[in-house]
């Protein structure tokens, strides 16, 4: 028997390795993700604490709960927030793609980009949302084919067009001629919406005057520079950095007695005249439904990347007071709004 043991000893390590690898392969599906035994591990990542992302997170959590994926017996959920810092976002992405999650849900373009970059080898299942244009983000999503995306990643974009906001501003003030825009040139979502704003302004005969800001501390001075150039209003798009400093931009507009028109909710609560954009809680709910479908067995490769931007109009009637030019509330606009702020406070209209 000792002789037999000695004869087999050279084969023990290779056999052990083969058994370990076989077990690992059995625990993986064909996309590189382990077959879940017990509670699924969810990592939910957002780039900053902003109204749009916070609203989307509420909708996402409600949807996951509806499908039974609350933090407990069926799921283990960890939340990550980069607080607007790119290196932190990249660090978070490395953490959640190290095998500690069965599904990653990212909210926002920066979070999607960070996770997608870190996930190129791991191929952890990834669902994204609250993204302006995934095809422009360099993550392998096609601009023309909804199924043209990595086999482990899908989600919903929420591209909000600028033209309706400028049309609405013209309803308030038919004499609108010059609009100022502060934007961050390095941000993909801002690049996309700035290009759209240029096209929309040109089509309406509006002069779009731009100012760049490379940090939140530069947003206020950039807005002040636009006000000094006698713009009729300031436009606030889906630029995360500028939204982070929206208070500065709105303060500069108030000092110049001009309104802020926004395509991102809930800036009407900060003093913007209106937000004509997307219902981010609704978007979050749609992303939650998609994530639940993936957890329930749907194959990501067969799930198209779609644009989901349910419209939302929020008005701040109080922002009309003291403006330099004539801005009047269109007669039927209150009936078209979702939420309104007036002298009696905030209320839901529909």
N, C-alpha and C positions, 0 to 999 in steps of 0.2 A: 504493500500500500504506500509506504513512503516513497518508493521508487516511482510509482504511478503519479503521485502528487508532484514530484520533482519534474516528471516528464511533461505534466500539464501546465506547470507554472509559466512558461513562456507565452502560453496562449491566454492566460487569465486577463491581462490588461487589455488586449485587443477585444476580447469578448465582452468585457465590462463596458468598454467605450461604445461598442456596437449597441449594447442593450440600452445604455444611457441615451444615445442618439435616437434610437427607435422610439423610446419613451417621449423624447422631446418632439419628434416629428408627429407622433400620434396626438400630442397636445396642441399641435398647430393646425390651422386650416390653410387653404391654398393661397391665402393672401398674407401669410406670415403672422397672423394673429392667433393667440391661443384659443382653443375651444373652451368656453367659460364653464367652469364647474362651481356652483355656488353663486354668491352675489357678484354682479358685474362691477368692474371698477371703471368709474367715469371720471375723466379730468375735464373740467370746464374752465376755459381760459379766455380772459378779456384783456384788452390793452390798457384800459384806463377806467376810472370811475366817472363816467359821463352819463348824462340823461339817456341818450339813445341806447347805450350798452346796458345800463341798469334796467331800463324798461324791457329790453329784449331778454335780459336774464330772468326777469319776473315771468314773462310769457313762456320762456323755455322751461323753467322749473315747474310751472303749472301744467304744462303739457306732459313733461316727464312723469309728474305725479298722476296725471290722468291715465297714463299707460302703466302705472304701477312701479315706476322707477324712482322712488323716493329713497333718501339715504336711510338704509335699514336692512331688512332681510334680503331684499331683491337687488339692491345696489349699494355700492360704496362710492360716494361722490366727494371729490376734492375740488375746491375752487382756487383759481390762481388769477392774480391781477397785477399787471406790469406797471400800473400807475404812470403810464405815459412814457416809460423809459425803455428805449430799444435794447440796450444790453440786458436789462432784466427780462424783457420779453424773450430774448434768445436763451437765457438761462432757464426760464420756465419751460421753453420748448424742449430743451435737452432733458429736463427732469421727466416730463410726461411721455417722452418717447423712449425711455430706458427700459420699457417692459413692465412698468408699474400700472399701466392703464390698458383696459380692453377697448375703450373708445375715447377719443379726444373730441370735444366739441369746442370750437373756437368761435369767438364773436369779434368781428372787426378785421380789417385788412391786415394790420400789423400782426395780430395774433395768428391769422391764417398763414401769412408768409413765414413767420418764425417756426411754426409747427411743421409746415410743409418742407422747409429746408432741413430741419433736424430729422425729419421722418423719411428721408429718401432711402435710407438703408433699412430702417426698422419696419416700415410699412404697417404701422399701427393704424387701425381704422380711424378715419378722421372725417367729421362732419363740420362744415363751416356755415356761418351766416353773418348778416350785417356787414356785407362786403359790397363796395361800390361796383367794382368790375374785376372779377376774378381772372378774366382773360388777360388783363393788363398787369397782373401782379407777378408774373414770372414763376408760376407754380405748376405749369403744365396743363392748364385748362384752356380748351379751344374757344376761340371767339365765334366759331360758326357751328360746331357740332356739340350739342348738349351732352353727348356721351363721350366726348373727347376730354377725358380727365384720367388721372392715375386710378388704377383699379381699387385702391384703398381710400380714396378721398372723393367726396362729393359734398354738395351743399347748395345754398341759395344765395344769389346776389340780390342786392336791393338798390339798384341804380334809380335815383330820383332825378328826373329831368329838371333843368333850370327854367326852361321856357314858361311853364305854368306860373312860376313865382313872379317872373317879370311881367307876364300878362296881368296877374292879379294886382301887382303894384301899379300898373297903368290904370286899372279900374279905380284905384284909390286916387291917383293923380295922373290925369291924362297928359299933363305937361312934363312927365318924367323924361329926362334927356340924358343924364349922366349918373352912372352907378359905380360905386367904388368897391373893390374886392381885395381883401387881404388874404394871401395864401402862402402855404409852405411848399416850396418848389420840390423838395425831396420826397414828398408824400404821394404815393400812387393815387389814392382816392382823390386827393386835391388836384392832381394833374388832370385826371379824367373830368372832374366837374368844372375845372377852370376852362378846359377846352370846350365843354358844353356851354358854359356861360358866354364865352366869346361868340360862339355860333348863334346862340339865342339873342344876344344883344345886337349883333349885326343884323339879324333878320328883322328886329323891331326898330332899327334905327336908333338904338341907344348906344352911347359911348361908354365902354367899360374901361375904367381907369384902375390899374392894378398897383399893388404895393406888396412886396415880399417881406416875410418874417421868418427867421430861422430858429426862433425860440419864442416861448410864451411871453417873455419880457419885451419882445419887440412888437407884439401885436398892438398894444396901445399906441405907441409912437407911429406905427404904420397907419393905423386908422386915423390918427390925428392929421397925418400928412394928406390923406385923402379928403378929409373934411376941409382942410385949408385950400384944396383945389376946387372947392365949391361943387362937390358931387351932391346929387339930390337924395341919395340913399346909400346905405352900405348893405352889401349882400353877404350873407353868411352861408357857406356851403358845408359839405361834409368833411372838411379839413379838421382832423382830430386835434392837431396842435392849436389851431385858431379857436376851435370850440372850447378847448380847455381854458382859454383866456377870453371867452366871450364877454365876460363882465367888462373887461377893458375896452373892447370894441364898442359895446353898447354905451359905455360911459362917454367915449369920444363922440359918438353919434348924438347923444343927448346934449353935450356941450355945444355941438354945432346945429342943434335943433333940426336934425334930420332923423328919419326912421331907419331901423334895421329890418331888412326882410330876410327871412331864413327858410332854408329847406330842411332843417333838422330840428325836430322837437326834443325837449320842451323849452326852447329859448324864449318863447313868448312869456314864460314865467319870469325871465330875467329882464324883460323890457323890450324885446323885439316886437314889432307891430304884428307880425304873423309868422307862423311856421307852416309852410305848405310842403309837406314831405310825406314820410311813410309812418305808418302805425308800427312802432318798433316792438311793442308788446305782441302785436299780431304776428310780426316776423319771427320773434322768438318762439311763439307757439308753433309756427310752421316748422322751424328748425327742430323743435322738440319732437314733433310728429315724425319727421324724417329720421332723427336719431333713434327713436323707439322702433321704427320699422327695421333699421339696421340691426338693432339689438335683438329683434324678434326673428332675424334670419334673412332679411333682404340682402341681395348681393349688390354691393356698392357699385361695381362695374356696370350694372344695368340701371342705375339710378341717375337720371339726367341732372345736370346743373341748370337750374331755372332762375329766372328773375322773379322775386316775390317782394312786392312793394305796395301793400295795401295802403291807399291814400289816407291822409289825415290832415285836416285844416284846423289850426288853433289860432285864435285871435286875441289880441290884447288891445281893446278899445281905448284904454287909458293912455296908450303910447301915442295917440293922435293929438294929445294936448300939447300946446306950445310949439308945434312944428313951424319951421320957417316958411314953408310953402303951403299951398292948399291941398291937404290930404283929407278926403271925405270917405266915410264908410259907405260902400255900395249898398243900395237899399235891401237887396235880397241876401247879403252875405252871411248874416247871422244864421239864416236857415240852412246854409251850406256848411257851417262849421261843426266840428266835433266838440270843441271846448272853447269857452269865451271867458275872458277876464274883463270886468267892467267895474263901475263904482261899488257894486254890491259884492265883489269878489269873484272867485272862479266858479264856473258851473259847467256841467255837461249839457250840450244841446241835443246830441243824438248819439 
